[in-house]
Amino acid sequence: MINFSLVDVKSITSNTPRSNFLETDLEQLADLILESGGIIRPLIVKVNGLESYIVVDGHFEYYASVRAKEKNPRKAEMVNAFVISPKIENLIIKQSSTIKGLESSDKVIKLLPETTEITKLESRLANLEIRLEKQINEFKSELAQERQKTEDKIKSIEVKTHKQISPLEIFNTLEQTQLILKLINAGINESTANKIFASLEIERKKKKFASLNDVITRVKISHGKSQKRGITPEKMVEILDIWSRI
């Protein structure tokens, strides 16, 4: 019994190696399949399991359909196929061979068995070379893309680095939460950091700091009944060193 169906290409397999066919021929037929919307000679397949099939005849058309799906998965998802019963498989193969024999010229030059085998081997080697070259080109393309991504990341880091604000600008512009957090990260306890910010906020509202030495001179915090420098020169050096590494 024969049933004509549209079968999902991914559910079909073939026992004939793809390397038996020239990649250039498969590529050409794949393009024609996509342009015309399908194959004009349906595959002949038999059931090989639950929703799986194996090619009985039409191996070349099958691999061309696989290539077409690789190029356009949505457009070449399904393929025309005659689904046959395993009981009549031999009859179908004989029928297919008969048709192919009639289609061939009566003046076919019969090659010696040795020559035929050499020709087949050369053809398979040529196919393997084409596929290997294609895989190498795809690998080169992927490598170039990864290299470009890496370069983009490096550029992004460089841009961020260039955009880092200077220590003086930090003291002149940073808001309370951010500045206190940076002071704590530099080893100043939270209580002292709050006092430094309170004094710094008062001073910079009067006039922006002209230099880091200006910050050291003008920022004062209470120490008992007296006042002392909020940031000593030594502490400023330590702060700058830590900030440069963050």
N, C-alpha and C positions, 0 to 999 in steps of 0.2 A: 504494500500500500504506500502511496506517495501523497504527502500533504505539502502544499505551498504555504510558506510562512515568512514573516519578518522576524529574524532572530537577532538577539543582541550579540554583537561581535565579540564581546568579552567572555561570552559563554561558550565560544567555539575554540577548539584546539585542532592541531594538525600533527600527524606523525612524520610528515615530510619536512626536512630542515629548511628554514628560510634561506639559507645560504645556497640552496639549489637554484635560486633565481637571482638575476641581476638586480641590484638595488636601483639602478637607473630605470629599468623597466617597471619595477614596482612603484617608483616615484611617479613615473609618467601615468600609469593607470590610476594611481591614487588621486592625482589631480583631475583626471577625466571623471572619476567617480564623484568627486566633490562638485565638479562643474555641472554634471548631468543629473545628479541627485540619486545615484545608485548604480549597481552593476546590471548589465543587460543579460548576462548569463548567470542565473542563480547558482549558488553553491549546492552541492549534493551532500547532505550530512545525515548522520544517524544519531540516535539518542545514546548518550554515553553515561548518563546519570541523571540526577534530579536537576532539571533545567540546564543541562550541559550536553554539548554535542561534539562530534568529531567529524572532520572532513573525510568524505569518501571520494569525492571528485571535485576539482576546482581549487586546488591548493594555491595556485598562483593568484587567482582572484581573491582567495581568502587573505593572503598576506598583503595584497594591494589594499583590501578593505581595512586591514589592521593599520597599515600606514596612513590611510585616509583618516582613520579615527585619531591617530596620533597627531595629525595636523589640525583636525577640527572635530573634537570629541562630540559636540552636540549634533553636527550635521551628518556625521557618519556613524552614529551609534548603532543603527540597525542595518542588516544586510538581507537581501532576498535569498531564500534557500528552499530547496526541496528536502523535506524531512522524510526519510525512508525507513521502512521496517528492516531490521537486521536480516530477516528471512529472505529478502529479495536483493540483498547487497551485491551478491555475485552477478545477478542478472543486470543490475544497474551498471556495474563496472563494465560488463561485456557490451552493453548498449552504448555507453560512453566511448569505449574504445572503438567500436564500429563507426560511430559518427566521426570521431577524430580521424580514423583511417580514410573515410570518404572525403573529408575536408582536405586531406594532404594530397600533394601532387603524386601522380603515378610514376613520376620520374625522380623519385627521391634517391639520392646517391647513398647507398648503404656503406657505412664505414666499418672497418674491421673492429672487432671487440676491443682490442688494445687501444686503437685510436679514439674510440668512443669514450673509454674510461679516462684517457688522458684529457680529452676535451672537457668532460664533466669536472675533473679535478681542477683544471685551469679555471673553469667558470666559477667553481666554489671558492678558489683562492682569490679570484678577482672580487667576488662578493664580500669576502672577509676583509680584504684590503679597503674596499669602499666603506664598509661599516666601521672599521677601525679608524679610518681617517675622519669619518663623521663624528665618532665618539671623542676623538682627540680635539677636534674643533669645538665641540660642545664643552669639553673640559676647559679649553683655553678661554672660551667665552665666560664660563662660570668663574674662572680664576681672575679674569679681568674685572668682573663685577665685584668680586670680593675685595680686590685691590682698591677699586674705586671707593667702596664702602669704608675701608680702613682709612684712606686718604681723607675722605669727608669727615670721619670721626676726629682725626688729628686736627684738621682745620677748625672744626667746631670747638675742640679743646683750646686751641690757640686763640680763637676769638674770645672765648670765655676768660682766658688768662689775661688777655689785653684789656678786658673790660673790668678787671678787678680794681676797685677804688683804692686810692693811696691811704696810708695811715692818717695823714692830716685831714683828708676828706672824711674819714670815718669819724674823727673827733668833731668835725664841723657839721656833719649832716645826719649821722645815723640816729635813729629814734631810740627811745629808752630801752625797750625790750631787746632789740638787736645789739645795742652797744653794751648793755650789762652782760649779755650772754657772751660776747666776745671777750670782755674783761675777765669773766669767770673762766673761760677757756684758756686764758693766758695765766691762770694760777691765782687770781685775786678772789678772795672769798666774797660771797654774795652781799654781805652787809657793807663791806668796804666798797664794792662795786656800785652799790646804790648811792652811797655817799659821794663817790667820785662823779657819778652822773649828775646828781643834784647840783653840785658846784659847777660842773662843766656846762650844764644847761643855762645856769644864771650868767656865766661868763660869755658864752657864745652868743647869747641874746644881746649882750652889750656890744660885742664886737667879735667877729670871726677870728679864730686863731691864725696867726700869720706863720707859725712854725711849730714844730713839736716842742722846741724849747719854750715857746710861748705857752703851750699847754702845761708843761712842767711848772712854770713860774706862776701861772694864774689860778690853776685848780688847787683848791685847799679843802681839807676836811677837818672836822673837829676832833681834837685829841685831849680829852679832859676839858679844862677851861681854856686851853690854847688851840691854835690851829697849826697844822703841818701840811706839807705837800701831799697831795693826793697820789701823785705818781713821781717817784724819785727818778733821777737820771738812770740809775742802774735798773730800776724796774721797767723804765721805758725801753731800754735796750732789750730786756728779756721779752717784753710784750711784742716788740717788732720782730724779734727772732721767731717767736711762736706763730705770729700771724703770717709770716712769710712762708711757713711750712704747712699751713692749713689750706 
